[in-house]
Amino acid sequence: MNDSIVTVQDAVTAFADWIEPTAAELDAVEAEMPVILADIDLLDAHIATLDRTPTELDARRIRRARRRALAARVALLNHTAGASLPGGAA
């Protein structure tokens, strides 16, 4: 029983205010930011049509947002794959 208390305490203190994100964690967030922003645009496009029938303009906006989100994901994957290969070759 004592082990579970220590585990919970470690999990809680891992997110204490005095622990700042590392440079690597900040770099990872920055690298993923285009994907996050593209996903937000896609959600905004979908949210705009929740209470009404989507128009052709809405459908185009959703398609464009979906393409941007997919392109951002592909760019992130290509960037990550290139960085993880030996010598940085893509």
Sequence and secondary structure as in RCSB ss.txt:
>XXXX:A:sequence
MNDSIVTVQDAVTAFADWIEPTAAELDAVEAEMPVILADIDLLDAHIATLDRTPTELDARRIRRARRRALAARVA
LLNHTAGASLPGGAA
>XXXX:A:secstr
 HHHHHHHHHHHHTT TT    HHHHHHHHHHHHHHHHHHHHHHHHHTTTTS   HHHHHHHHHHHHHHHHHHHH
HHHHHHHHHSGGG  
